[in-house]
Amino acid sequence: MAEIFAASKKLLYGMVRTGPLKDRDTEVAKARARSALRFTKTDAPPKARLLP
């Protein structure tokens, strides 16, 4: 058990964040912009769904 604990501890404490922290408000704004683009209504007819 001690070896497993030591290995787990080494792996967990070895995790280092290399990138900058993300701003929650900025990420929410980006997600809303992507959603608006994805779900905007267009004048094009819907694509036909192929049945198996």
C-alpha positions as CSV (number, residue, x, y, z in Angstrom):
1,M,0.0,0.0,0.0
2,A,2.8,2.4,0.8
3,E,4.3,2.0,-2.7
4,I,0.9,2.8,-4.3
5,F,0.4,5.8,-2.1
6,A,3.9,7.1,-2.9
7,A,3.4,6.6,-6.6
8,S,0.0,8.4,-6.5
9,K,1.4,11.2,-4.4
10,K,4.3,11.7,-6.8
11,L,2.0,11.8,-9.9
12,L,-0.5,14.2,-8.2
13,Y,2.1,16.6,-6.9
14,G,3.9,16.4,-10.3
15,M,1.0,18.0,-12.1
16,V,1.9,21.5,-13.1
17,R,-0.2,24.0,-14.9
18,T,1.8,25.4,-17.8
19,G,-0.8,27.7,-19.4
20,P,-2.4,30.9,-18.2
21,L,-5.6,30.7,-16.1
22,K,-8.8,31.2,-18.0
23,D,-11.2,34.1,-17.2
24,R,-14.7,32.6,-16.6
25,D,-16.5,35.7,-18.1
26,T,-14.4,35.5,-21.2
27,E,-15.0,31.8,-21.7
28,V,-18.8,32.3,-21.2
29,A,-18.9,35.0,-23.8
30,K,-17.0,32.8,-26.3
31,A,-19.4,29.9,-25.6
32,R,-22.4,32.1,-26.2
33,A,-21.0,33.4,-29.4
34,R,-20.3,29.9,-30.7
35,S,-23.9,28.9,-29.7
36,A,-25.4,31.9,-31.5
37,L,-23.6,30.9,-34.7
38,R,-24.5,27.3,-34.3
39,F,-28.2,27.8,-33.6
40,T,-29.1,30.8,-35.8
41,K,-32.1,30.4,-38.1
42,T,-31.4,30.4,-41.8
43,D,-33.6,30.6,-44.8
44,A,-32.2,27.4,-46.1
45,P,-34.5,24.3,-46.0
46,P,-33.6,21.7,-43.4
47,K,-31.4,18.8,-44.6
48,A,-33.2,15.6,-45.4
49,R,-32.6,12.9,-42.8
50,L,-31.5,9.6,-44.3
51,L,-33.2,6.6,-42.8
52,P,-31.3,3.4,-42.3
